[in-house]
Amino acid sequence: MSKNFPKSGKKSRPKTAIKGKRLHCAKCRKRSPKPVKTPAPWYCPNCRKEIEAAKMDKANDTLRIYN
């Protein structure tokens, strides 16, 4: 991903912020303690645990169906 996003104005702004400017969780909008360098979306540790738990539950449900 390149860094040549326009940083001001409304000229076809991207849907996500540039690297280092993403500061809020995609689920609860909690502020990150430091700039987020990973690709969007970013989740805070609490929301990430919830998402992982939901994925595991869904995987377990599909295993029960097939067994």
PQR file of N, CA, C, O and H, with PARSE charges and radii, in Angstrom:
ATOM      1  N   MET A   1       0.835  -1.164   0.000 -0.4000 1.5000
ATOM      2  CA  MET A   1       0.000   0.000   0.000 -0.0000 2.0000
ATOM      3  C   MET A   1       0.890   1.240   0.000  0.5500 1.7000
ATOM      4  O   MET A   1       1.782   1.369   0.838 -0.5500 1.4000
ATOM      5  N   SER A   2       0.656   2.114  -0.904 -0.4000 1.5000
ATOM      6  CA  SER A   2       1.514   3.290  -0.993 -0.0000 2.0000
ATOM      7  C   SER A   2       1.042   4.390  -0.056  0.5500 1.7000
ATOM      8  O   SER A   2      -0.087   4.374   0.434 -0.5500 1.4000
ATOM      9  H   SER A   2      -0.069   2.010  -1.585  0.4000 1.0000
ATOM     10  N   LYS A   3       1.925   5.336   0.179 -0.4000 1.5000
ATOM     11  CA  LYS A   3       1.624   6.429   1.106 -0.0000 2.0000
ATOM     12  C   LYS A   3       1.184   7.697   0.386  0.5500 1.7000
ATOM     13  O   LYS A   3       1.181   8.768   0.992 -0.5500 1.4000
ATOM     14  H   LYS A   3       2.842   5.348  -0.219  0.4000 1.0000
ATOM     15  N   ASN A   4       0.815   7.608  -0.877 -0.4000 1.5000
ATOM     16  CA  ASN A   4       0.480   8.818  -1.609 -0.0000 2.0000
ATOM     17  C   ASN A   4      -1.012   9.143  -1.539  0.5500 1.7000
ATOM     18  O   ASN A   4      -1.604   9.567  -2.532 -0.5500 1.4000
ATOM     19  H   ASN A   4       0.817   6.738  -1.370  0.4000 1.0000
ATOM     20  N   PHE A   5      -1.627   8.943  -0.350 -0.4000 1.5000
ATOM     21  CA  PHE A   5      -3.009   9.334  -0.152 -0.0000 2.0000
ATOM     22  C   PHE A   5      -3.062  10.828   0.127  0.5500 1.7000
ATOM     23  O   PHE A   5      -2.191  11.359   0.815 -0.5500 1.4000
ATOM     24  H   PHE A   5      -1.147   8.599   0.456  0.4000 1.0000
ATOM     25  N   PRO A   6      -4.062  11.504  -0.393 -0.5600 1.5000
ATOM     26  CA  PRO A   6      -4.206  12.910  -0.017  0.2800 2.0000
ATOM     27  C   PRO A   6      -4.578  13.010   1.459  0.5500 1.7000
ATOM     28  O   PRO A   6      -5.474  12.304   1.922 -0.5500 1.4000
ATOM     29  N   LYS A   7      -3.901  13.873   2.191 -0.4000 1.5000
ATOM     30  CA  LYS A   7      -4.124  13.978   3.628 -0.0000 2.0000
ATOM     31  C   LYS A   7      -5.119  15.068   3.992  0.5500 1.7000
ATOM     32  O   LYS A   7      -5.498  15.186   5.157 -0.5500 1.4000
ATOM     33  H   LYS A   7      -3.174  14.446   1.815  0.4000 1.0000
ATOM     34  N   SER A   8      -5.542  15.853   3.040 -0.4000 1.5000
ATOM     35  CA  SER A   8      -6.497  16.908   3.348 -0.0000 2.0000
ATOM     36  C   SER A   8      -7.453  17.075   2.171  0.5500 1.7000
ATOM     37  O   SER A   8      -7.199  16.583   1.071 -0.5500 1.4000
ATOM     38  H   SER A   8      -5.234  15.758   2.094  0.4000 1.0000
ATOM     39  N   GLY A   9      -8.530  17.760   2.416 -0.4000 1.5000
ATOM     40  CA  GLY A   9      -9.491  18.017   1.352 -0.0000 2.0000
ATOM     41  C   GLY A   9     -10.416  16.842   1.120  0.5500 1.7000
ATOM     42  O   GLY A   9     -10.261  15.788   1.737 -0.5500 1.4000
ATOM     43  H   GLY A   9      -8.737  18.159   3.309  0.4000 1.0000
ATOM     44  N   LYS A  10     -11.378  17.024   0.231 -0.4000 1.5000
ATOM     45  CA  LYS A  10     -12.363  15.986  -0.038 -0.0000 2.0000
ATOM     46  C   LYS A  10     -12.178  15.392  -1.422  0.5500 1.7000
ATOM     47  O   LYS A  10     -13.147  14.888  -1.991 -0.5500 1.4000
ATOM     48  H   LYS A  10     -11.504  17.880  -0.270  0.4000 1.0000
ATOM     49  N   LYS A  11     -11.014  15.428  -1.977 -0.4000 1.5000
ATOM     50  CA  LYS A  11     -10.772  14.910  -3.314 -0.0000 2.0000
ATOM     51  C   LYS A  11     -10.602  13.397  -3.260  0.5500 1.7000
ATOM     52  O   LYS A  11      -9.490  12.898  -3.084 -0.5500 1.4000
ATOM     53  H   LYS A  11     -10.227  15.838  -1.515  0.4000 1.0000
ATOM     54  N   SER A  12     -11.676  12.690  -3.408 -0.4000 1.5000
ATOM     55  CA  SER A  12     -11.693  11.223  -3.417 -0.0000 2.0000
ATOM     56  C   SER A  12     -10.845  10.624  -2.299  0.5500 1.7000
ATOM     57  O   SER A  12      -9.866   9.918  -2.542 -0.5500 1.4000
ATOM     58  H   SER A  12     -12.579  13.096  -3.551  0.4000 1.0000
ATOM     59  N   ARG A  13     -11.249  10.926  -1.073 -0.4000 1.5000
ATOM     60  CA  ARG A  13     -10.507  10.407   0.065 -0.0000 2.0000
ATOM     61  C   ARG A  13     -10.685   8.907   0.173  0.5500 1.7000
ATOM     62  O   ARG A  13     -11.744   8.385  -0.175 -0.5500 1.4000
ATOM     63  H   ARG A  13     -12.045  11.499  -0.876  0.4000 1.0000
ATOM     64  N   PRO A  14      -9.662   8.200   0.651 -0.5600 1.5000
ATOM     65  CA  PRO A  14      -9.802   6.754   0.835  0.2800 2.0000
ATOM     66  C   PRO A  14     -10.744   6.441   1.992  0.5500 1.7000
ATOM     67  O   PRO A  14     -11.002   7.296   2.839 -0.5500 1.4000
ATOM     68  N   LYS A  15     -11.262   5.201   2.027 -0.4000 1.5000
ATOM     69  CA  LYS A  15     -12.200   4.828   3.076 -0.0000 2.0000
ATOM     70  C   LYS A  15     -11.503   4.588   4.402  0.5500 1.7000
ATOM     71  O   LYS A  15     -12.132   4.697   5.455 -0.5500 1.4000
ATOM     72  H   LYS A  15     -11.053   4.506   1.339  0.4000 1.0000
ATOM     73  N   THR A  16     -10.221   4.264   4.375 -0.4000 1.5000
ATOM     74  CA  THR A  16      -9.481   4.063   5.614 -0.0000 2.0000
ATOM     75  C   THR A  16      -8.352   5.073   5.690  0.5500 1.7000
ATOM     76  O   THR A  16      -7.908   5.598   4.670 -0.5500 1.4000
ATOM     77  H   THR A  16      -9.711   4.175   3.519  0.4000 1.0000
ATOM     78  N   ALA A  17      -7.892   5.341   6.897 -0.4000 1.5000
ATOM     79  CA  ALA A  17      -6.821   6.314   7.098 -0.0000 2.0000
ATOM     80  C   ALA A  17      -5.486   5.736   6.624  0.5500 1.7000
ATOM     81  O   ALA A  17      -5.347   4.522   6.478 -0.5500 1.4000
ATOM     82  H   ALA A  17      -8.253   4.915   7.726  0.4000 1.0000
ATOM     83  N   ILE A  18      -4.517   6.602   6.388 -0.4000 1.5000
ATOM     84  CA  ILE A  18      -3.197   6.147   5.971 -0.0000 2.0000
ATOM     85  C   ILE A  18      -2.511   5.451   7.132  0.5500 1.7000
ATOM     86  O   ILE A  18      -2.921   5.600   8.283 -0.5500 1.4000
ATOM     87  H   ILE A  18      -4.630   7.589   6.506  0.4000 1.0000
ATOM     88  N   LYS A  19      -1.462   4.689   6.830 -0.4000 1.5000
ATOM     89  CA  LYS A  19      -0.726   3.974   7.863 -0.0000 2.0000
ATOM     90  C   LYS A  19      -0.246   4.936   8.932  0.5500 1.7000
ATOM     91  O   LYS A  19       0.218   6.036   8.631 -0.5500 1.4000
ATOM     92  H   LYS A  19      -1.129   4.569   5.895  0.4000 1.0000
ATOM     93  N   GLY A  20      -0.360   4.520  10.169 -0.4000 1.5000
ATOM     94  CA  GLY A  20       0.088   5.359  11.266 -0.0000 2.0000
ATOM     95  C   GLY A  20      -0.945   6.355  11.748  0.5500 1.7000
ATOM     96  O   GLY A  20      -0.732   7.021  12.761 -0.5500 1.4000
ATOM     97  H   GLY A  20      -0.737   3.627  10.414  0.4000 1.0000
ATOM     98  N   LYS A  21      -2.063   6.470  11.042 -0.4000 1.5000
ATOM     99  CA  LYS A  21      -3.104   7.410  11.433 -0.0000 2.0000
ATOM    100  C   LYS A  21      -4.355   6.697  11.938  0.5500 1.7000
ATOM    101  O   LYS A  21      -5.259   7.340  12.473 -0.5500 1.4000
ATOM    102  H   LYS A  21      -2.236   5.929  10.219  0.4000 1.0000
ATOM    103  N   ARG A  22      -4.419   5.365  11.775 -0.4000 1.5000
ATOM    104  CA  ARG A  22      -5.572   4.620  12.278 -0.0000 2.0000
ATOM    105  C   ARG A  22      -5.436   4.497  13.790  0.5500 1.7000
ATOM    106  O   ARG A  22      -4.479   3.891  14.272 -0.5500 1.4000
ATOM    107  H   ARG A  22      -3.685   4.842  11.341  0.4000 1.0000
ATOM    108  N   LEU A  23      -6.357   5.051  14.533 -0.4000 1.5000
ATOM    109  CA  LEU A  23      -6.239   5.096  15.985 -0.0000 2.0000
ATOM    110  C   LEU A  23      -7.425   4.501  16.719  0.5500 1.7000
ATOM    111  O   LEU A  23      -7.388   4.411  17.946 -0.5500 1.4000
ATOM    112  H   LEU A  23      -7.134   5.544  14.142  0.4000 1.0000
ATOM    113  N   HIS A  24      -8.485   4.086  16.017 -0.4000 1.5000
ATOM    114  CA  HIS A  24      -9.688   3.619  16.695 -0.0000 2.0000
ATOM    115  C   HIS A  24     -10.035   2.196  16.289  0.5500 1.7000
ATOM    116  O   HIS A  24      -9.844   1.799  15.140 -0.5500 1.4000
ATOM    117  H   HIS A  24      -8.515   4.158  15.020  0.4000 1.0000
ATOM    118  N   CYS A  25     -10.552   1.427  17.259 -0.4000 1.5000
ATOM    119  CA  CYS A  25     -10.992   0.055  17.025 -0.0000 2.0000
ATOM    120  C   CYS A  25     -12.168   0.075  16.045  0.5500 1.7000
ATOM    121  O   CYS A  25     -13.023   0.959  16.115 -0.5500 1.4000
ATOM    122  H   CYS A  25     -10.708   1.749  18.193  0.4000 1.0000
ATOM    123  N   ALA A  26     -12.209  -0.899  15.135 -0.4000 1.5000
ATOM    124  CA  ALA A  26     -13.274  -0.947  14.135 -0.0000 2.0000
ATOM    125  C   ALA A  26     -14.614  -1.341  14.743  0.5500 1.7000
ATOM    126  O   ALA A  26     -15.658  -1.087  14.144 -0.5500 1.4000
ATOM    127  H   ALA A  26     -11.515  -1.617  15.078  0.4000 1.0000
ATOM    128  N   LYS A  27     -14.602  -1.956  15.924 -0.4000 1.5000
ATOM    129  CA  LYS A  27     -15.848  -2.408  16.541 -0.0000 2.0000
ATOM    130  C   LYS A  27     -16.345  -1.442  17.615  0.5500 1.7000
ATOM    131  O   LYS A  27     -17.476  -0.961  17.539 -0.5500 1.4000
ATOM    132  H   LYS A  27     -13.754  -2.162  16.411  0.4000 1.0000
ATOM    133  N   CYS A  28     -15.516  -1.158  18.605 -0.4000 1.5000
ATOM    134  CA  CYS A  28     -15.974  -0.334  19.739 -0.0000 2.0000
ATOM    135  C   CYS A  28     -15.478   1.111  19.657  0.5500 1.7000
ATOM    136  O   CYS A  28     -15.856   1.936  20.489 -0.5500 1.4000
ATOM    137  H   CYS A  28     -14.598  -1.548  18.667  0.4000 1.0000
ATOM    138  N   ARG A  29     -14.648   1.426  18.679 -0.4000 1.5000
ATOM    139  CA  ARG A  29     -14.104   2.770  18.453 -0.0000 2.0000
ATOM    140  C   ARG A  29     -13.182   3.243  19.570  0.5500 1.7000
ATOM    141  O   ARG A  29     -12.940   4.442  19.708 -0.5500 1.4000
ATOM    142  H   ARG A  29     -14.342   0.756  18.003  0.4000 1.0000
ATOM    143  N   LYS A  30     -12.657   2.298  20.380 -0.4000 1.5000
ATOM    144  CA  LYS A  30     -11.708   2.649  21.439 -0.0000 2.0000
ATOM    145  C   LYS A  30     -10.397   3.127  20.814  0.5500 1.7000
ATOM    146  O   LYS A  30      -9.971   2.612  19.780 -0.5500 1.4000
ATOM    147  H   LYS A  30     -12.853   1.324  20.268  0.4000 1.0000
ATOM    148  N   ARG A  31      -9.771   4.099  21.436 -0.4000 1.5000
ATOM    149  CA  ARG A  31      -8.538   4.673  20.887 -0.0000 2.0000
ATOM    150  C   ARG A  31      -7.343   3.768  21.154  0.5500 1.7000
ATOM    151  O   ARG A  31      -7.188   3.231  22.251 -0.5500 1.4000
ATOM    152  H   ARG A  31     -10.117   4.517  22.276  0.4000 1.0000
ATOM    153  N   SER A  32      -6.507   3.607  20.144 -0.4000 1.5000
ATOM    154  CA  SER A  32      -5.287   2.820  20.262 -0.0000 2.0000
ATOM    155  C   SER A  32      -4.240   3.619  21.026  0.5500 1.7000
ATOM    156  O   SER A  32      -4.184   4.841  20.886 -0.5500 1.4000
ATOM    157  H   SER A  32      -6.633   4.043  19.253  0.4000 1.0000
ATOM    158  N   PRO A  33      -3.395   2.948  21.845 -0.5600 1.5000
ATOM    159  CA  PRO A  33      -2.362   3.692  22.578  0.2800 2.0000
ATOM    160  C   PRO A  33      -1.277   4.270  21.674  0.5500 1.7000
ATOM    161  O   PRO A  33      -0.651   5.268  22.028 -0.5500 1.4000
ATOM    162  N   LYS A  34      -1.046   3.657  20.509 -0.4000 1.5000
ATOM    163  CA  LYS A  34      -0.068   4.192  19.552 -0.0000 2.0000
ATOM    164  C   LYS A  34      -0.578   4.032  18.128  0.5500 1.7000
ATOM    165  O   LYS A  34      -1.533   3.287  17.906 -0.5500 1.4000
ATOM    166  H   LYS A  34      -1.555   2.846  20.221  0.4000 1.0000
ATOM    167  N   PRO A  35       0.023   4.701  17.161 -0.5600 1.5000
ATOM    168  CA  PRO A  35      -0.440   4.588  15.781  0.2800 2.0000
ATOM    169  C   PRO A  35      -0.422   3.137  15.302  0.5500 1.7000
ATOM    170  O   PRO A  35       0.497   2.385  15.623 -0.5500 1.4000
ATOM    171  N   VAL A  36      -1.438   2.749  14.535 -0.4000 1.5000
ATOM    172  CA  VAL A  36      -1.578   1.384  14.047 -0.0000 2.0000
ATOM    173  C   VAL A  36      -0.934   1.276  12.671  0.5500 1.7000
ATOM    174  O   VAL A  36      -1.314   2.001  11.751 -0.5500 1.4000
ATOM    175  H   VAL A  36      -2.185   3.361  14.275  0.4000 1.0000
ATOM    176  N   LYS A  37       0.040   0.376  12.522 -0.4000 1.5000
ATOM    177  CA  LYS A  37       0.771   0.235  11.268 -0.0000 2.0000
ATOM    178  C   LYS A  37       0.245  -0.911  10.411  0.5500 1.7000
ATOM    179  O   LYS A  37       0.634  -1.028   9.249 -0.5500 1.4000
ATOM    180  H   LYS A  37       0.348  -0.212  13.270  0.4000 1.0000
ATOM    181  N   THR A  38      -0.628  -1.759  10.951 -0.4000 1.5000
ATOM    182  CA  THR A  38      -1.136  -2.914  10.211 -0.0000 2.0000
ATOM    183  C   THR A  38      -2.266  -2.493   9.275  0.5500 1.7000
ATOM    184  O   THR A  38      -2.840  -1.417   9.445 -0.5500 1.4000
ATOM    185  H   THR A  38      -0.944  -1.664  11.895  0.4000 1.0000
ATOM    186  N   PRO A  39      -2.590  -3.328   8.291 -0.5600 1.5000
ATOM    187  CA  PRO A  39      -3.706  -2.989   7.395  0.2800 2.0000
ATOM    188  C   PRO A  39      -5.031  -2.908   8.150  0.5500 1.7000
ATOM    189  O   PRO A  39      -5.217  -3.577   9.166 -0.5500 1.4000
ATOM    190  N   ALA A  40      -5.937  -2.092   7.649 -0.4000 1.5000
ATOM    191  CA  ALA A  40      -7.257  -1.940   8.276 -0.0000 2.0000
ATOM    192  C   ALA A  40      -8.050  -3.216   8.077  0.5500 1.7000
ATOM    193  O   ALA A  40      -7.779  -3.914   7.101 -0.5500 1.4000
ATOM    194  H   ALA A  40      -5.786  -1.549   6.823  0.4000 1.0000
ATOM    195  N   PRO A  41      -8.998  -3.577   8.911 -0.5600 1.5000
ATOM    196  CA  PRO A  41      -9.407  -2.925  10.135  0.2800 2.0000
ATOM    197  C   PRO A  41      -8.543  -3.322  11.316  0.5500 1.7000
ATOM    198  O   PRO A  41      -7.952  -4.402  11.318 -0.5500 1.4000
ATOM    199  N   TRP A  42      -8.464  -2.466  12.316 -0.4000 1.5000
ATOM    200  CA  TRP A  42      -7.725  -2.765  13.543 -0.0000 2.0000
ATOM    201  C   TRP A  42      -8.735  -2.955  14.665  0.5500 1.7000
ATOM    202  O   TRP A  42      -9.694  -2.192  14.781 -0.5500 1.4000
ATOM    203  H   TRP A  42      -8.944  -1.589  12.314  0.4000 1.0000
ATOM    204  N   TYR A  43      -8.514  -3.986  15.501 -0.4000 1.5000
ATOM    205  CA  TYR A  43      -9.391  -4.260  16.633 -0.0000 2.0000
ATOM    206  C   TYR A  43      -8.586  -4.170  17.919  0.5500 1.7000
ATOM    207  O   TYR A  43      -7.437  -4.608  17.965 -0.5500 1.4000
ATOM    208  H   TYR A  43      -7.735  -4.606  15.406  0.4000 1.0000
ATOM    209  N   CYS A  44      -9.185  -3.602  18.971 -0.4000 1.5000
ATOM    210  CA  CYS A  44      -8.525  -3.538  20.273 -0.0000 2.0000
ATOM    211  C   CYS A  44      -8.449  -4.971  20.837  0.5500 1.7000
ATOM    212  O   CYS A  44      -9.182  -5.844  20.371 -0.5500 1.4000
ATOM    213  H   CYS A  44     -10.118  -3.246  18.934  0.4000 1.0000
ATOM    214  N   PRO A  45      -7.583  -5.227  21.822 -0.5600 1.5000
ATOM    215  CA  PRO A  45      -7.423  -6.585  22.359  0.2800 2.0000
ATOM    216  C   PRO A  45      -8.729  -7.212  22.852  0.5500 1.7000
ATOM    217  O   PRO A  45      -8.938  -8.412  22.672 -0.5500 1.4000
ATOM    218  N   ASN A  46      -9.608  -6.422  23.468 -0.4000 1.5000
ATOM    219  CA  ASN A  46     -10.872  -6.964  23.975 -0.0000 2.0000
ATOM    220  C   ASN A  46     -11.773  -7.429  22.837  0.5500 1.7000
ATOM    221  O   ASN A  46     -12.336  -8.522  22.901 -0.5500 1.4000
ATOM    222  H   ASN A  46      -9.438  -5.447  23.614  0.4000 1.0000
ATOM    223  N   CYS A  47     -11.913  -6.618  21.808 -0.4000 1.5000
ATOM    224  CA  CYS A  47     -12.762  -6.977  20.677 -0.0000 2.0000
ATOM    225  C   CYS A  47     -12.152  -8.135  19.898  0.5500 1.7000
ATOM    226  O   CYS A  47     -12.876  -8.990  19.388 -0.5500 1.4000
ATOM    227  H   CYS A  47     -11.455  -5.730  21.756  0.4000 1.0000
ATOM    228  N   ARG A  48     -10.821  -8.169  19.802 -0.4000 1.5000
ATOM    229  CA  ARG A  48     -10.155  -9.253  19.099 -0.0000 2.0000
ATOM    230  C   ARG A  48     -10.445 -10.594  19.770  0.5500 1.7000
ATOM    231  O   ARG A  48     -10.667 -11.597  19.091 -0.5500 1.4000
ATOM    232  H   ARG A  48     -10.233  -7.474  20.216  0.4000 1.0000
ATOM    233  N   LYS A  49     -10.443 -10.611  21.123 -0.4000 1.5000
ATOM    234  CA  LYS A  49     -10.761 -11.845  21.865 -0.0000 2.0000
ATOM    235  C   LYS A  49     -12.183 -12.295  21.564  0.5500 1.7000
ATOM    236  O   LYS A  49     -12.434 -13.483  21.363 -0.5500 1.4000
ATOM    237  H   LYS A  49     -10.262  -9.797  21.674  0.4000 1.0000
ATOM    238  N   GLU A  50     -13.115 -11.343  21.532 -0.4000 1.5000
ATOM    239  CA  GLU A  50     -14.508 -11.675  21.234 -0.0000 2.0000
ATOM    240  C   GLU A  50     -14.640 -12.262  19.830  0.5500 1.7000
ATOM    241  O   GLU A  50     -15.358 -13.242  19.631 -0.5500 1.4000
ATOM    242  H   GLU A  50     -12.911 -10.378  21.695  0.4000 1.0000
ATOM    243  N   ILE A  51     -13.957 -11.670  18.867 -0.4000 1.5000
ATOM    244  CA  ILE A  51     -14.034 -12.124  17.480 -0.0000 2.0000
ATOM    245  C   ILE A  51     -13.435 -13.523  17.350  0.5500 1.7000
ATOM    246  O   ILE A  51     -14.003 -14.391  16.687 -0.5500 1.4000
ATOM    247  H   ILE A  51     -13.374 -10.874  19.029  0.4000 1.0000
ATOM    248  N   GLU A  52     -12.283 -13.733  17.988 -0.4000 1.5000
ATOM    249  CA  GLU A  52     -11.642 -15.055  17.937 -0.0000 2.0000
ATOM    250  C   GLU A  52     -12.535 -16.112  18.589  0.5500 1.7000
ATOM    251  O   GLU A  52     -12.647 -17.229  18.083 -0.5500 1.4000
ATOM    252  H   GLU A  52     -11.822 -13.027  18.526  0.4000 1.0000
ATOM    253  N   ALA A  53     -13.170 -15.762  19.716 -0.4000 1.5000
ATOM    254  CA  ALA A  53     -14.064 -16.703  20.395 -0.0000 2.0000
ATOM    255  C   ALA A  53     -15.249 -17.055  19.496  0.5500 1.7000
ATOM    256  O   ALA A  53     -15.658 -18.214  19.423 -0.5500 1.4000
ATOM    257  H   ALA A  53     -13.078 -14.855  20.127  0.4000 1.0000
ATOM    258  N   ALA A  54     -15.792 -16.060  18.821 -0.4000 1.5000
ATOM    259  CA  ALA A  54     -16.921 -16.299  17.922 -0.0000 2.0000
ATOM    260  C   ALA A  54     -16.510 -17.205  16.766  0.5500 1.7000
ATOM    261  O   ALA A  54     -17.274 -18.082  16.361 -0.5500 1.4000
ATOM    262  H   ALA A  54     -15.460 -15.118  18.880  0.4000 1.0000
ATOM    263  N   LYS A  55     -15.304 -16.998  16.235 -0.4000 1.5000
ATOM    264  CA  LYS A  55     -14.807 -17.848  15.146 -0.0000 2.0000
ATOM    265  C   LYS A  55     -14.639 -19.284  15.613  0.5500 1.7000
ATOM    266  O   LYS A  55     -14.979 -20.222  14.892 -0.5500 1.4000
ATOM    267  H   LYS A  55     -14.683 -16.286  16.564  0.4000 1.0000
ATOM    268  N   MET A  56     -14.110 -19.456  16.827 -0.4000 1.5000
ATOM    269  CA  MET A  56     -13.909 -20.807  17.366 -0.0000 2.0000
ATOM    270  C   MET A  56     -15.251 -21.499  17.586  0.5500 1.7000
ATOM    271  O   MET A  56     -15.394 -22.683  17.280 -0.5500 1.4000
ATOM    272  H   MET A  56     -13.834 -18.694  17.413  0.4000 1.0000
ATOM    273  N   ASP A  57     -16.246 -20.763  18.121 -0.4000 1.5000
ATOM    274  CA  ASP A  57     -17.571 -21.335  18.331 -0.0000 2.0000
ATOM    275  C   ASP A  57     -18.189 -21.775  17.009  0.5500 1.7000
ATOM    276  O   ASP A  57     -18.787 -22.847  16.914 -0.5500 1.4000
ATOM    277  H   ASP A  57     -16.129 -19.802  18.370  0.4000 1.0000
ATOM    278  N   LYS A  58     -18.034 -20.930  15.992 -0.4000 1.5000
ATOM    279  CA  LYS A  58     -18.596 -21.253  14.684 -0.0000 2.0000
ATOM    280  C   LYS A  58     -17.906 -22.486  14.097  0.5500 1.7000
ATOM    281  O   LYS A  58     -18.567 -23.340  13.505 -0.5500 1.4000
ATOM    282  H   LYS A  58     -17.549 -20.059  16.070  0.4000 1.0000
ATOM    283  N   ALA A  59     -16.588 -22.585  14.254 -0.4000 1.5000
ATOM    284  CA  ALA A  59     -15.849 -23.743  13.754 -0.0000 2.0000
ATOM    285  C   ALA A  59     -16.281 -25.010  14.488  0.5500 1.7000
ATOM    286  O   ALA A  59     -16.430 -26.065  13.872 -0.5500 1.4000
ATOM    287  H   ALA A  59     -16.051 -21.892  14.735  0.4000 1.0000
ATOM    288  N   ASN A  60     -16.482 -24.909  15.799 -0.4000 1.5000
ATOM    289  CA  ASN A  60     -16.922 -26.065  16.580 -0.0000 2.0000
ATOM    290  C   ASN A  60     -18.326 -26.502  16.170  0.5500 1.7000
ATOM    291  O   ASN A  60     -18.610 -27.699  16.123 -0.5500 1.4000
ATOM    292  H   ASN A  60     -16.361 -24.052  16.299  0.4000 1.0000
ATOM    293  N   ASP A  61     -19.205 -25.545  15.872 -0.4000 1.5000
ATOM    294  CA  ASP A  61     -20.563 -25.873  15.443 -0.0000 2.0000
ATOM    295  C   ASP A  61     -20.547 -26.627  14.116  0.5500 1.7000
ATOM    296  O   ASP A  61     -21.292 -27.591  13.940 -0.5500 1.4000
ATOM    297  H   ASP A  61     -18.974 -24.573  15.909  0.4000 1.0000
ATOM    298  N   THR A  62     -19.703 -26.193  13.186 -0.4000 1.5000
ATOM    299  CA  THR A  62     -19.650 -26.874  11.891 -0.0000 2.0000
ATOM    300  C   THR A  62     -19.051 -28.268  12.050  0.5500 1.7000
ATOM    301  O   THR A  62     -19.447 -29.186  11.332 -0.5500 1.4000
ATOM    302  H   THR A  62     -19.098 -25.410  13.329  0.4000 1.0000
ATOM    303  N   LEU A  63     -18.116 -28.448  12.963 -0.4000 1.5000
ATOM    304  CA  LEU A  63     -17.561 -29.775  13.201 -0.0000 2.0000
ATOM    305  C   LEU A  63     -18.625 -30.710  13.765  0.5500 1.7000
ATOM    306  O   LEU A  63     -18.676 -31.882  13.393 -0.5500 1.4000
ATOM    307  H   LEU A  63     -17.794 -27.703  13.547  0.4000 1.0000
ATOM    308  N   ARG A  64     -19.469 -30.209  14.653 -0.4000 1.5000
ATOM    309  CA  ARG A  64     -20.529 -31.030  15.229 -0.0000 2.0000
ATOM    310  C   ARG A  64     -21.519 -31.471  14.167  0.5500 1.7000
ATOM    311  O   ARG A  64     -22.030 -32.590  14.220 -0.5500 1.4000
ATOM    312  H   ARG A  64     -19.428 -29.257  14.955  0.4000 1.0000
ATOM    313  N   ILE A  65     -21.792 -30.608  13.209 -0.4000 1.5000
ATOM    314  CA  ILE A  65     -22.745 -30.926  12.148 -0.0000 2.0000
ATOM    315  C   ILE A  65     -22.202 -32.073  11.299  0.5500 1.7000
ATOM    316  O   ILE A  65     -22.941 -32.994  10.950 -0.5500 1.4000
ATOM    317  H   ILE A  65     -21.377 -29.699  13.166  0.4000 1.0000
ATOM    318  N   TYR A  66     -20.930 -32.020  10.971 -0.4000 1.5000
ATOM    319  CA  TYR A  66     -20.345 -33.020  10.085 -0.0000 2.0000
ATOM    320  C   TYR A  66     -19.983 -34.324  10.779  0.5500 1.7000
ATOM    321  O   TYR A  66     -19.761 -35.330  10.105 -0.5500 1.4000
ATOM    322  H   TYR A  66     -20.330 -31.273  11.255  0.4000 1.0000
ATOM    323  N   ASN A  67     -19.919 -34.335  12.111 -0.4000 1.5000
ATOM    324  CA  ASN A  67     -19.579 -35.573  12.824 -0.0000 2.0000
ATOM    325  C   ASN A  67     -20.783 -36.368  13.196  0.5500 1.7000
ATOM    326  O   ASN A  67     -20.657 -37.434  13.799 -0.5500 1.4000
ATOM    327  H   ASN A  67     -20.100 -33.518  12.658  0.4000 1.0000
TER
END
